[in-house]
């Protein structure tokens, strides 16, 4: 049996006059272009054995958003297993950033399928601050557990 793939990420949160907001990214590429529900994610990425989840979370934040991972107290939110079997580990950090400043990394894939054309797409095509209620409506289903765990910390 092969080991499941592992991802790690950082869930930024901030406190506003309207309450807590979380920073999520809308996954880029043609599969998610017209989707909202289930198409938003904590900025995260895969890592290999030998790299710590914490180091990967900070590296992937930088790669996905083109901005350095903020410093601050990291709150371990644990891990979840997504429907694809991937295990995701996340930390929350209270920090603010301007989503317009994000310069997402890119990936390439053949598109349309079997066309022989390789195209480049942003890893995240939108980054936004969302209320926990709105985030729950659009986040990858398994990652909603991170919103619950963050609420326990911020209440």
Buried (B, 14 or more C-beta within 10 A) or exposed (E): EEEEBBBBBBBBBBEEEEEBBBBBBBBBBEEBEEEEEBBBBBBBBEBEEEEEBBEBBBBBBBBBBBBEBBEEEBBEBEBBEBEEEBBBBBBBBBBEBEBEEBEBBBEEEEBEEEEEEEBEBBBBBBBBBBBBEBBBEBBBEBBBBBBEBBEEEBE
